[in-house]
Amino acid sequence: MTIHHLTRKQFIPIRLEDAWPFFSTPRNLEAITPGFLNFRITSAVPEEIYSGLIITYKIAAVAGIPMAWVTEIKHVEPLHRFVDEQRIGPFRFWFHEHCFESVADGIEMTDTVHYVMPWGWLGELVHMAFIKQRLNAIFDFRRTYIGELWPG
């Protein structure tokens, strides 16, 4: 079993108090997710995340085939960090930590994802051929969207 790791950092020229309401609002996840995933939230969601919140989605991650994804929000530390963990979905394991830190003239946002592919060696082949690039494209899209939302 291989545990894959993805880390992305981005400077955003705003205060933590201004960033947190955007990133802690579940509905904003749809805006920062690229269209090729056909991503939509299918459960009722509150205005702000909380530890224990279950969110259900539909995505079309592979060949346009719709699939369910269920995550639980964990470890919420307002203004600083939260984690979403997959409960049902395309990965064998998914742990995504979102961290926010005050820095000179803004914040540094860090996304750290640890994930494990399903299907053993076959899953690793799919990862090398497709999934790794797809995940990078998702986080590239988010970087661009956030950079346009809050230009520096």
MDAnalysis code that builds the backbone (N, CA, C; Angstrom):
import MDAnalysis as mda
import numpy as np

u = mda.Universe.empty(456, n_residues=152, atom_resindex=np.repeat(np.arange(152), 3), trajectory=True)
u.add_TopologyAttr("name", ["N", "CA", "C"] * 152)
u.add_TopologyAttr("resid", np.arange(1, 153))
u.add_TopologyAttr("resname", ["MET", "THR", "ILE", "HIS", "HIS", "LEU", "THR", "ARG", "LYS", "GLN", "PHE", "ILE", "PRO", "ILE", "ARG", "LEU", "GLU", "ASP", "ALA", "TRP", "PRO", "PHE", "PHE", "SER", "THR", "PRO", "ARG", "ASN", "LEU", "GLU", "ALA", "ILE", "THR", "PRO", "GLY", "PHE", "LEU", "ASN", "PHE", "ARG", "ILE", "THR", "SER", "ALA", "VAL", "PRO", "GLU", "GLU", "ILE", "TYR", "SER", "GLY", "LEU", "ILE", "ILE", "THR", "TYR", "LYS", "ILE", "ALA", "ALA", "VAL", "ALA", "GLY", "ILE", "PRO", "MET", "ALA", "TRP", "VAL", "THR", "GLU", "ILE", "LYS", "HIS", "VAL", "GLU", "PRO", "LEU", "HIS", "ARG", "PHE", "VAL", "ASP", "GLU", "GLN", "ARG", "ILE", "GLY", "PRO", "PHE", "ARG", "PHE", "TRP", "PHE", "HIS", "GLU", "HIS", "CYS", "PHE", "GLU", "SER", "VAL", "ALA", "ASP", "GLY", "ILE", "GLU", "MET", "THR", "ASP", "THR", "VAL", "HIS", "TYR", "VAL", "MET", "PRO", "TRP", "GLY", "TRP", "LEU", "GLY", "GLU", "LEU", "VAL", "HIS", "MET", "ALA", "PHE", "ILE", "LYS", "GLN", "ARG", "LEU", "ASN", "ALA", "ILE", "PHE", "ASP", "PHE", "ARG", "ARG", "THR", "TYR", "ILE", "GLY", "GLU", "LEU", "TRP", "PRO", "GLY"])
u.atoms.positions = np.array([
    [0.843, -1.176, 0.000],
    [0.000, 0.000, 0.000],
    [0.889, 1.240, 0.000],
    [0.601, 2.149, -0.929],
    [1.331, 3.401, -1.013],
    [0.443, 4.536, -0.530],
    [0.949, 5.320, 0.404],
    [0.249, 6.528, 0.836],
    [0.823, 7.685, 0.033],
    [-0.012, 8.253, -0.817],
    [0.398, 9.390, -1.641],
    [0.204, 10.673, -0.855],
    [0.947, 11.698, -1.246],
    [0.968, 12.952, -0.510],
    [0.964, 14.104, -1.503],
    [0.125, 15.076, -1.276],
    [0.068, 16.278, -2.102],
    [0.010, 17.476, -1.174],
    [0.895, 18.447, -1.391],
    [0.881, 19.682, -0.599],
    [0.881, 20.867, -1.534],
    [0.007, 21.810, -1.248],
    [-0.041, 23.063, -1.998],
    [-0.093, 24.217, -1.011],
    [0.690, 25.269, -1.294],
    [0.685, 26.484, -0.484],
    [0.339, 27.649, -1.386],
    [-0.411, 28.604, -0.824],
    [-0.776, 29.787, -1.589],
    [-0.854, 30.988, -0.664],
    [-0.234, 32.080, -1.086],
    [-0.364, 33.341, -0.368],
    [-1.654, 34.014, -0.838],
    [-2.418, 34.530, 0.124],
    [-3.639, 35.269, -0.190],
    [-3.553, 36.599, 0.562],
    [-3.706, 37.731, -0.136],
    [-3.519, 39.038, 0.499],
    [-4.744, 39.535, 1.277],
    [-5.212, 38.709, 2.220],
    [-6.337, 39.092, 3.077],
    [-6.047, 38.615, 4.494],
    [-6.859, 39.063, 5.442],
    [-6.699, 38.658, 6.839],
    [-7.395, 37.316, 7.087],
    [-6.942, 36.613, 8.116],
    [-7.591, 35.346, 8.499],
    [-9.087, 35.538, 8.713],
    [-9.441, 36.636, 9.354],
    [-10.850, 36.900, 9.666],
    [-11.698, 37.068, 8.405],
    [-11.063, 37.422, 7.303],
    [-11.787, 37.549, 6.039],
    [-11.755, 36.257, 5.228],
    [-10.697, 35.478, 5.375],
    [-10.564, 34.223, 4.632],
    [-11.443, 33.122, 5.212],
    [-11.471, 33.005, 6.533],
    [-12.166, 31.887, 7.173],
    [-13.631, 31.759, 6.749],
    [-14.415, 32.847, 6.707],
    [-15.821, 32.674, 6.301],
    [-15.981, 32.060, 4.912],
    [-15.084, 32.380, 3.993],
    [-15.172, 31.797, 2.653],
    [-14.837, 30.309, 2.682],
    [-13.715, 29.957, 3.292],
    [-13.251, 28.568, 3.249],
    [-14.026, 27.640, 4.181],
    [-14.703, 28.189, 5.162],
    [-15.473, 27.354, 6.093],
    [-16.943, 27.250, 5.691],
    [-17.301, 27.796, 4.536],
    [-18.667, 27.690, 4.018],
    [-18.707, 26.544, 3.010],
    [-19.399, 25.456, 3.317],
    [-19.386, 24.287, 2.425],
    [-19.796, 24.584, 0.992],
    [-20.762, 25.455, 0.770],
    [-21.233, 25.738, -0.597],
    [-20.134, 26.328, -1.478],
    [-19.137, 26.978, -0.898],
    [-18.064, 27.555, -1.703],
    [-17.169, 26.495, -2.330],
    [-17.250, 25.269, -1.843],
    [-16.474, 24.184, -2.440],
    [-16.862, 23.966, -3.903],
    [-18.136, 24.166, -4.218],
    [-18.569, 24.022, -5.608],
    [-17.875, 25.048, -6.505],
    [-17.689, 26.271, -6.009],
    [-17.069, 27.334, -6.809],
    [-15.591, 27.064, -7.079],
    [-14.902, 26.443, -6.120],
    [-13.459, 26.244, -6.276],
    [-13.102, 24.860, -6.830],
    [-14.109, 24.169, -7.371],
    [-13.893, 22.855, -7.968],
    [-14.107, 22.962, -9.477],
    [-13.173, 22.466, -10.276],
    [-13.295, 22.612, -11.737],
    [-14.502, 21.870, -12.304],
    [-15.020, 22.424, -13.394],
    [-16.219, 21.880, -14.020],
    [-16.100, 20.454, -14.507],
    [-14.873, 20.013, -14.849],
    [-14.736, 18.653, -15.383],
    [-15.133, 17.570, -14.384],
    [-15.241, 17.925, -13.099],
    [-15.676, 16.933, -12.096],
    [-17.193, 16.836, -11.972],
    [-17.925, 17.788, -12.586],
    [-19.392, 17.818, -12.423],
    [-19.779, 17.687, -10.950],
    [-19.080, 18.419, -10.115],
    [-19.205, 18.326, -8.664],
    [-20.464, 19.047, -8.185],
    [-21.222, 18.369, -7.333],
    [-22.335, 19.052, -6.670],
    [-22.593, 18.431, -5.312],
    [-22.896, 19.303, -4.372],
    [-23.241, 18.868, -3.014],
    [-24.675, 18.369, -3.052],
    [-24.918, 17.195, -2.459],
    [-26.263, 16.605, -2.492],
    [-26.944, 16.585, -1.131],
    [-26.244, 17.004, -0.085],
    [-26.845, 17.044, 1.247],
    [-27.104, 18.487, 1.656],
    [-27.970, 18.651, 2.640],
    [-28.161, 19.979, 3.224],
    [-26.890, 20.330, 3.990],
    [-26.432, 21.560, 3.849],
    [-25.222, 21.982, 4.552],
    [-25.483, 23.302, 5.272],
    [-24.831, 23.489, 6.404],
    [-24.987, 24.746, 7.142],
    [-24.138, 25.848, 6.503],
    [-24.256, 27.040, 7.037],
    [-23.457, 28.169, 6.556],
    [-21.987, 27.998, 6.894],
    [-21.672, 27.300, 8.000],
    [-20.278, 27.124, 8.403],
    [-20.058, 25.683, 8.852],
    [-18.869, 25.176, 8.540],
    [-18.524, 23.808, 8.920],
    [-18.418, 23.668, 10.436],
    [-18.524, 22.440, 10.885],
    [-18.290, 22.096, 12.286],
    [-17.789, 20.659, 12.323],
    [-17.095, 20.324, 13.388],
    [-16.566, 18.976, 13.533],
    [-17.714, 17.982, 13.606],
    [-17.625, 16.954, 12.779],
    [-18.673, 15.939, 12.720],
    [-19.646, 16.130, 11.571],
    [-19.546, 17.246, 10.861],
    [-20.438, 17.500, 9.732],
    [-20.186, 16.477, 8.627],
    [-21.255, 15.835, 8.161],
    [-21.195, 14.900, 7.039],
    [-21.725, 15.631, 5.810],
    [-20.954, 15.593, 4.728],
    [-21.361, 16.226, 3.474],
    [-21.326, 15.170, 2.379],
    [-22.406, 15.102, 1.594],
    [-22.452, 14.153, 0.486],
    [-22.371, 14.928, -0.830],
    [-21.702, 14.314, -1.810],
    [-21.484, 14.922, -3.108],
    [-21.747, 13.897, -4.199],
    [-21.920, 14.397, -5.390],
    [-21.836, 13.594, -6.608],
    [-20.691, 14.192, -7.402],
    [-19.834, 13.325, -7.924],
    [-18.752, 13.757, -8.800],
    [-18.694, 12.812, -9.989],
    [-18.067, 13.279, -11.050],
    [-17.819, 12.433, -12.220],
    [-16.319, 12.452, -12.453],
    [-15.594, 11.744, -11.617],
    [-14.134, 11.809, -11.621],
    [-13.501, 11.046, -12.770],
    [-14.093, 9.951, -13.180],
    [-13.482, 9.100, -14.209],
    [-14.488, 8.883, -15.341],
    [-14.115, 9.288, -16.543],
    [-14.899, 9.048, -17.762],
    [-16.336, 9.545, -17.661],
    [-16.582, 10.579, -16.864],
    [-17.918, 11.137, -16.743],
    [-18.904, 10.277, -15.985],
    [-18.416, 9.212, -15.356],
    [-19.300, 8.299, -14.620],
    [-19.577, 8.889, -13.241],
    [-20.850, 9.154, -12.921],
    [-21.156, 9.744, -11.615],
    [-20.913, 8.762, -10.473],
    [-20.401, 9.300, -9.374],
    [-20.192, 8.483, -8.186],
    [-20.453, 9.328, -6.951],
    [-20.749, 8.656, -5.853],
    [-20.984, 9.334, -4.576],
    [-19.671, 9.528, -3.841],
    [-19.601, 10.611, -3.109],
    [-18.459, 10.872, -2.231],
    [-19.053, 11.431, -0.952],
    [-18.664, 10.865, 0.179],
    [-19.132, 11.316, 1.484],
    [-17.916, 11.676, 2.316],
    [-17.901, 12.904, 2.856],
    [-16.800, 13.310, 3.722],
    [-17.338, 13.741, 5.075],
    [-16.452, 13.640, 6.052],
    [-16.746, 14.144, 7.393],
    [-15.745, 15.244, 7.703],
    [-16.249, 16.371, 8.190],
    [-15.383, 17.466, 8.613],
    [-14.902, 17.149, 10.027],
    [-13.600, 17.249, 10.227],
    [-12.995, 16.896, 11.520],
    [-12.036, 18.006, 11.945],
    [-11.692, 18.013, 13.201],
    [-10.603, 18.841, 13.729],
    [-10.732, 20.315, 13.342],
    [-11.888, 20.900, 13.554],
    [-12.084, 22.303, 13.199],
    [-11.486, 23.191, 14.283],
    [-10.541, 24.027, 13.881],
    [-9.964, 25.059, 14.742],
    [-10.210, 26.378, 14.030],
    [-11.311, 27.083, 14.370],
    [-11.686, 28.290, 13.630],
    [-10.510, 29.248, 13.423],
    [-10.452, 29.771, 12.216],
    [-9.421, 30.689, 11.731],
    [-8.083, 30.010, 11.448],
    [-7.924, 28.730, 11.788],
    [-6.613, 28.103, 11.648],
    [-6.583, 26.834, 10.799],
    [-7.527, 25.902, 11.022],
    [-7.443, 24.656, 10.258],
    [-8.729, 23.856, 10.378],
    [-8.903, 22.972, 9.402],
    [-9.912, 21.923, 9.489],
    [-9.481, 20.786, 8.578],
    [-10.085, 19.631, 8.804],
    [-9.751, 18.427, 8.044],
    [-11.039, 17.854, 7.474],
    [-10.975, 17.411, 6.220],
    [-12.066, 16.586, 5.715],
    [-11.519, 15.191, 5.434],
    [-12.273, 14.195, 5.878],
    [-11.900, 12.791, 5.696],
    [-12.989, 12.096, 4.896],
    [-12.583, 11.343, 3.889],
    [-13.542, 10.575, 3.105],
    [-14.107, 9.442, 3.950],
    [-15.420, 9.273, 3.891],
    [-16.076, 8.124, 4.517],
    [-16.497, 7.112, 3.455],
    [-16.985, 7.614, 2.315],
    [-17.338, 6.780, 1.161],
    [-16.862, 7.535, -0.066],
    [-16.219, 6.845, -0.989],
    [-15.784, 7.542, -2.184],
    [-14.770, 6.761, -2.989],
    [-14.121, 7.465, -3.901],
    [-13.257, 6.790, -4.858],
    [-11.913, 6.324, -4.308],
    [-11.499, 6.808, -3.153],
    [-10.196, 6.440, -2.606],
    [-10.365, 5.416, -1.490],
    [-9.322, 4.656, -1.265],
    [-9.327, 3.741, -0.121],
    [-9.175, 4.543, 1.171],
    [-8.432, 5.658, 1.078],
    [-8.194, 6.543, 2.220],
    [-8.006, 7.950, 1.677],
    [-8.587, 8.949, 2.358],
    [-8.449, 10.360, 1.967],
    [-8.470, 11.209, 3.231],
    [-7.420, 11.989, 3.442],
    [-7.290, 12.881, 4.596],
    [-6.771, 14.202, 4.059],
    [-7.596, 15.258, 4.132],
    [-7.254, 16.564, 3.547],
    [-7.287, 17.621, 4.643],
    [-6.103, 18.149, 4.956],
    [-5.985, 19.186, 5.983],
    [-5.846, 20.542, 5.302],
    [-6.658, 21.490, 5.757],
    [-6.645, 22.868, 5.267],
    [-6.113, 23.737, 6.402],
    [-4.982, 24.412, 6.204],
    [-4.386, 25.259, 7.250],
    [-4.271, 26.692, 6.762],
    [-4.461, 27.616, 7.690],
    [-4.399, 29.042, 7.403],
    [-3.509, 29.686, 8.451],
    [-2.527, 30.473, 7.987],
    [-1.580, 31.109, 8.903],
    [-1.392, 32.562, 8.504],
    [-1.435, 33.454, 9.496],
    [-1.157, 34.867, 9.233],
    [0.310, 35.033, 8.879],
    [0.566, 35.784, 7.825],
    [1.921, 36.144, 7.415],
    [1.883, 37.631, 7.065],
    [3.035, 38.195, 6.772],
    [3.088, 39.613, 6.409],
    [2.167, 39.890, 5.218],
    [1.281, 40.840, 5.374],
    [0.377, 41.312, 4.318],
    [-0.672, 40.301, 3.865],
    [-0.946, 39.270, 4.677],
    [-1.992, 38.331, 4.290],
    [-1.923, 37.030, 5.051],
    [-2.290, 35.967, 4.359],
    [-2.254, 34.629, 4.951],
    [-1.551, 33.667, 4.008],
    [-1.066, 32.585, 4.575],
    [-0.596, 31.466, 3.781],
    [-1.574, 30.327, 4.010],
    [-2.138, 29.835, 2.922],
    [-3.061, 28.710, 2.990],
    [-2.306, 27.471, 2.520],
    [-2.379, 26.398, 3.310],
    [-1.721, 25.148, 2.953],
    [-2.739, 24.031, 2.907],
    [-2.790, 23.348, 1.785],
    [-3.599, 22.136, 1.637],
    [-2.641, 20.961, 1.649],
    [-2.894, 20.007, 2.531],
    [-2.109, 18.783, 2.587],
    [-3.069, 17.606, 2.470],
    [-2.833, 16.777, 1.472],
    [-3.692, 15.615, 1.242],
    [-2.849, 14.354, 1.331],
    [-3.330, 13.389, 2.099],
    [-2.768, 12.038, 2.134],
    [-3.875, 11.135, 1.597],
    [-3.534, 10.268, 0.655],
    [-4.559, 9.406, 0.078],
    [-3.952, 8.079, -0.363],
    [-4.818, 7.074, -0.422],
    [-4.432, 5.734, -0.849],
    [-5.413, 5.318, -1.942],
    [-4.856, 4.797, -3.001],
    [-5.674, 4.312, -4.112],
    [-6.290, 2.950, -3.758],
    [-7.477, 2.665, -4.315],
    [-8.032, 1.313, -4.183],
    [-7.378, 0.377, -5.197],
    [-7.693, -0.874, -5.164],
    [-7.371, -1.887, -6.175],
    [-5.904, -2.272, -6.259],
    [-5.114, -2.054, -5.210],
    [-3.736, -2.537, -5.202],
    [-2.891, -1.995, -6.343],
    [-2.158, -2.892, -7.026],
    [-1.252, -2.468, -8.093],
    [-1.992, -1.836, -9.265],
    [-3.231, -2.289, -9.522],
    [-4.018, -1.699, -10.599],
    [-4.350, -0.241, -10.282],
    [-4.693, 0.024, -9.025],
    [-4.952, 1.397, -8.593],
    [-3.720, 2.276, -8.739],
    [-2.548, 1.704, -8.479],
    [-1.311, 2.477, -8.631],
    [-1.053, 2.819, -10.099],
    [-1.380, 1.909, -11.001],
    [-1.259, 2.208, -12.432],
    [-2.210, 3.330, -12.842],
    [-3.448, 3.264, -12.352],
    [-4.432, 4.313, -12.638],
    [-3.946, 5.645, -12.057],
    [-3.336, 5.595, -10.876],
    [-2.795, 6.808, -10.256],
    [-1.728, 7.437, -11.153],
    [-0.792, 6.638, -11.594],
    [0.299, 7.159, -12.431],
    [-0.215, 7.691, -13.773],
    [-1.197, 6.999, -14.341],
    [-1.683, 7.359, -15.666],
    [-2.687, 8.505, -15.656],
    [-3.400, 8.695, -14.528],
    [-4.550, 9.588, -14.581],
    [-4.787, 10.395, -13.306],
    [-4.866, 9.728, -12.172],
    [-5.323, 10.372, -10.939],
    [-4.377, 11.467, -10.451],
    [-3.082, 11.203, -10.472],
    [-2.119, 12.221, -10.003],
    [-2.275, 13.520, -10.792],
    [-2.380, 13.412, -12.104],
    [-2.548, 14.600, -12.938],
    [-3.890, 15.279, -12.667],
    [-4.914, 14.468, -12.451],
    [-6.255, 15.012, -12.190],
    [-6.267, 15.788, -10.882],
    [-5.651, 15.247, -9.839],
    [-5.591, 15.964, -8.556],
    [-4.806, 17.257, -8.695],
    [-3.708, 17.219, -9.413],
    [-2.946, 18.454, -9.636],
    [-3.778, 19.483, -10.398],
    [-4.561, 19.052, -11.368],
    [-5.421, 19.968, -12.122],
    [-6.476, 20.608, -11.216],
    [-7.015, 19.836, -10.282],
    [-8.002, 20.374, -9.339],
    [-7.371, 21.477, -8.493],
    [-6.188, 21.218, -7.948],
    [-5.544, 22.215, -7.099],
    [-4.988, 23.385, -7.909],
    [-4.624, 23.170, -9.171],
    [-4.245, 24.286, -10.051],
    [-5.442, 25.201, -10.275],
    [-6.612, 24.607, -10.517],
    [-7.836, 25.381, -10.705],
    [-8.127, 26.223, -9.465],
    [-8.015, 25.600, -8.296],
    [-8.284, 26.329, -7.046],
    [-7.320, 27.496, -6.870],
    [-6.046, 27.272, -7.175],
    [-5.044, 28.347, -7.063],
    [-5.447, 29.532, -7.952],
    [-5.830, 29.236, -9.179],
    [-6.214, 30.288, -10.112],
    [-7.477, 31.009, -9.641],
    [-8.486, 30.249, -9.230],
    [-9.746, 30.837, -8.767],
    [-9.498, 31.769, -7.578],
    [-8.763, 31.292, -6.600],
    [-8.498, 32.088, -5.395],
    [-7.641, 33.307, -5.739],
    [-6.667, 33.133, -6.643],
    [-5.851, 34.255, -7.070],
    [-6.658, 35.336, -7.778],
    [-7.684, 34.936, -8.510],
    [-8.561, 35.905, -9.175],
    [-9.555, 36.538, -8.185],
    [-9.967, 35.762, -7.195],
    [-10.885, 36.276, -6.182],
    [-10.217, 37.335, -5.318],
    [-8.964, 37.057, -4.936],
    [-8.176, 37.986, -4.108],
    [-6.833, 38.239, -4.781],
    [-6.800, 39.076, -5.811],
    [-5.509, 39.306, -6.500],
    [-4.520, 40.009, -5.594],
    [-3.271, 39.649, -5.744],
    [-2.212, 40.249, -4.916],
    [-1.460, 41.235, -5.737],
])
